[in-house]
Amino acid sequence: MRIDLADVPALERGVSLLGSGGGGDTVTAAALLRRWLADAAGGAVRLTAARDLPPGTRVVPLGLVGATAVFTEKLPGGGEFRAAVAAIERWTGERADALMSIEVGGLNGVLPLAAAADLRLSYVDADLSGRGLPRLDQLSVAAAGRGLAPVALAEPGGQVLVLADGTPAEIERTVRSFLTGSGGWAVLALAPILAGDLPGCSVLGTTSGALDLGRRVLAAGESPGADRLAAATGGRVLTLGRVLEVAHRMGPGEHGRPGFGRGSVTVTDHATRSLLRLEMENEYLLALRDGEVVASTPDVLAVLDRRTCVPISTEVLRHGTEVAVLQLPAAGFWTDPRHAPALRPRAYGIDSDPVLLR
């Protein structure tokens, strides 16, 4: 399968939905992908299923980490991707045969494709999240017990950092500290993963799935009814209504460090007048209808503009906006009891059991 310029609008819509209100600016990322595809050999990136690769193929997970708001002000020149991949190759002594994303939800569902076009490498139809995630220690490789180290970081000012060792939580803290003093964002590369190992530590089929999801939502047109929207997404419409209130606060941190921003959104349902409240961090995490939990992470909760069906991030949702709130099923990796604790509500400090579609 090839991804070319004609596929970018559907891909951008799909990954923005899977961002669950987080993941960064997909519009800017899609514009950068168009630029790189225009310069790529054949104008496309080859997308390959993990099962179609020789088991010994070395696949490097890649993505952008840090303050995605800063990313739109300080765009990558492309050298960051090459520097991060080259650093992890030097440290491990293993050449990258292919790339994959660390996170399909949000801009990381798009940018690593640009890196593959630039580096002339194939792209694997898998990622380490299956949705949008806030922390590196929640990636599927960490949930599967493989760890994260070594990690290479390349920031736009030219600095390159390799973290040779550390637990996933330690890697997460160190990366955030580095980003604070280095411009806000960096490209991260993990050590190569053999293609034969991907089924046990990654979420498969996510890029093709995001592309298909985006095509179906775009085909639904503007202002679709609840039934049509649910059919197009394979999910459930929790409410169609108007945002009554948006509240933001600082979330809990660790060891004296501030946490991610927290908040809540209240939506009045037009048909029933019930109140749906969404608890959010970087992503939408939990939905309560009139005080009863009706949906939660690891399922994807998305808020869409009622007319255009464009997903609205947690950062820009405002009072008075007409919205549709969706619940999309979690990837099977995250419903596996061995991996589920990493994304359950309690992993975010919310005292609730998961409430899922399946």
N, C-alpha and C positions, 0 to 999 in steps of 0.2 A: 504494500500500500504506500502511496505517495501523498504527502501533504503539500499543496501548492497554494498560490495566492488566492484562488477561488475558495479554499477551505477556511481561510482565516476568520471571516465573520462568524461562522458557526462554531469554530473552535473557541473563539473569544467568548461567545455567549455561554458555551458549555462550561468552560473553566471558571467563569465568573459565578455561575450558579453553584458549582462545587466548592467555591471559596467559602460558602456559608456566612457571607457578610464580611469576610476577611480576605487575606491573600494579596492585597495591593491592586494597583491600577492596571487593569487588563487592557484598557483602551490604548495607553501609551505602549505597553508591551506588544500589543498587536501591530501597532504602527512600526515598531522596531523590527518585528518579524517580517513584515512586508518588505522593508528595506533590505534585510539580509537575504530573503528569498529571491528578490530581484537580482541580487549579485551572485546567487548560488549557481553551481553547475546544474543545468536542466531546470532551474527555477523551482526546485522542490526538495523536500527532505524525505528520505526513505524511512517509513515506519515499519518496524519488524516485531512480530510477536516473539516473546521470550522462548516459546516452544520451538520456533523455527530457527533458532540460533544454535550453533554447535555448543555443547555444554561448557567447553573451555573458553568461550568468548568472554573477554574482560570488559565489564560494563561499569562506567564511572557515573555515579549519581551526582547531579549538578543542580545548583539553584542559587537564587539571590536570598540573602538573609539581612535582617535589619529593618530600619525605618523606611517602609515603602513610600511614605509621603515625601521623604527626602529624595527618593529615587526619581520622582517626576521632575525635580528641580536640578538634579545632577545625574544626567543620563550616562549610561555606559558607552564607552568607545569601542567595545568589543575585545580589547586586550585583556580585560579582567577574566573573561572565560578562558582564554588561552593560557593565561598565567596560572590560574587555579588548577587546570588540568595538568599543565606541565609540572607544577610543584608536586602534585600527588603522584605523578609518574616518577619523578626523580626520587621521592622519598621511599616509595614502595618498590621501585625497580621494575614496575610492570607497565606496559604500554596500554593505553586505552584503545579498545577495538570499537566501542560504541558508547553512547551516552544515554542517560535516562534522567528524569526529573526527580528531585526530592519531594515534590509536592504538586499534584495536578491542579489543586484549587487555587485560583487567582493567577497572578502574573507568572508564577513558576510553572504553570501549565503551558506557557507560551515561550518564555525567554530561552529555556534550554534547547528548544527547536532551532532558535536563531543561532545558538552556539554550535549545534550539529551542522547547520548549513555553512557556518564560517569555517569549522574545522574539517569539513568534508567527511564526517562520520555518520554512520547510520544511527537511528534513534529507536530505542526500545519502547514498546507499548506497555509501559508499567511505570509505577512511581513508588515512593515510600510513604504515601499518606492516604491516597484515595479520596482526598477532600482538602480543605484548608485546615492547617494546624498552627498553633502559636509557638510551639517549643520544639527544639531539636531532639530533646530526650523523649518525645512522643512519636518519633518516626518509627516505621515498621521494623527497621533493622534493630532498633533498641528494644521494641516490644518483643521481638523474637529472640532476644538474648545475645545478639551478635555484637552489640556495642556500636560506637561511632568512630572511634579513633582508628587510624590517623585521619585528620581533617586538614585541608588546605584552604586558606582564605586569601582572596586577592581583592583589595579595595581600590577605588578609582584613583587614589593619589599615588598608586604604584607600590604600596607596601604589600608584602606577601608573608603570611604567617602559617606555619605548620604546627598543629597540636599533635604531638606524637602519641600521647597516652592520656588516660582519664576516663572516668565513668561518664555515661551520657549526661547526667546532671552537671558534672564538673565541666564538660565540654560546653554545655548550654550556657553556664555562667561565664566562662572565659570568653566565649564568642561575643556575648552581649557587652562585656567589659571592653573588648577590643573595638567593637563598633562605636562605642561612646566616644572614643578619641580618634576615630579614623574616618570621619565623614558620614557616618550614619548607616551605610550599607556596604556589603561586600559580596562577591561571588564565592560560594562554598563548593568544594569538591570532596567527596568521600573516596576511600580506597576502592579499587575495582572489585566488583562482585561477579563471580562466575555465573554465566547465564543459567547453568544447571542448578544453582542455588536460589535463583530468584523466586520460584514458586513458594518457598518456605519463609521468605523474609521481605517480600514486596507485595504490592497490590497490582494485579495483572489486568491488562486491557483497558487502562484508564484513559489514555489519550484518545483511542478510537471511541471509547464510551463517551467522553466529553464532546467529541465531534458529533456523534450521533445525537446526543442530548441537545446540543445547540441547534442542529438542523431541525429537530422536531419542534423546539420552542419557537424558532423563527417561522416555521410553517404554520404555527397556530395563529399567527397574525396579532393584531392589536386588540386589546380588551377582550380576551377570550373568557368565557364563563368558567366556573369552577370545574365542571365536568371535563370540558375540553382541555383546560390547563393540566388537570390531573392526568388525563390520558396522554398528553404530549410529554409529560415529564416522568411518568411511571410512579408518581408520588401521590400525596394527599394535600388538598388545600385546607389549611387550618382556619383561615378567615379571609374574607374580602371586606375591607373596611378602611377607616381613616385613623392615622396616627393621632392619638390623644395627648400623649406625653412622651418625652425622651429625657432620661436622667443619666448623667455620667458621674463617676466617682473613681477614685484610685483603688485598685484591687489590692489584696494582701500580697506581701512580698516575703522574702526569706533573708535571714541574717542581716536585717537592717536595710536591705535594698528594697526600693519601691517595686510593686508588681505592675502587671499590665493594667491598662485602664479597664474598669468595669462599668456596667450600666444596665438599664432596663428600658424597654419600650412597651407602651400600652397602646393597643389598637382596639377601636370600637367596631364590632361587626355590624355591617349595614342591615343584614337580614334579621338577626336575633337580638341585637343590642348587647350581646355578651362582651366581656372584656378579655382579650388575649394579651398576656404579658410575656414578653421575651426577655430572658436574662442573657446578657452578652458580655464577652470579654473582647478579644480581637475578633471573635466569631460569635454568631448566635448559638447559644448552648442549650437553652431550656425554654419550653413554652408551657404556660399555665393558662387554662381557661376558667375564669371565675374562681381562681385559687387552686384548681386541680391540675396536676401535671399531666399534659396530654402528648408531649413529644420531647425528645432530648437527644443530645449527642450520645453515641457516635453517628446517629442519623444526621443528615445535612438539613439544617433549617435555613431557608432563604426568604428574603423579603424582596418582592418585585414591585416596580412601578405598575400600578393597576392598568394603565393605558398601554404602555410600550412593552411591558414584560422585561424591562432591563433590571437586573439585580441591583439593589441598593446596599451599599456597605454600611457597617455599623458606624463609621465615622461621619457619614453625610446624611443619614436618615434624619428627617426633621418633622416637627409638629405640623399637622394638617395634610400630610402627604397621603394620597389614596394608594393603598397597597394591597397586594395579595401575599399571604404568608404560606409558604410551602414546606412540607416535610418530604425529603427524599430518602430512600433506603440507604443505609450504610453498606459499604463494601463488605463482602463476606469475611475478609480478614479480620475486621473489627468486631464481628459478632462471634468469633471463635473465643471460647472461654479463656484460652491461653493468652490472648492479646487484648481482650476487652477492657481490662482494668486501666489501660493507658488512656482511654478516651471516655470512660464513664463520667457522669457528672461529678462524682467525688474526686476525680483527678483534677478538677478545677476548683475544689473546695465547696461544691454545692451538695448539700445533704439530700440526695435523691437517688433512687434506683433509675436505671435507664428505662425509657418508654419508647419502644421502637415500632416500626411498621411491621416487622416480621421477627 
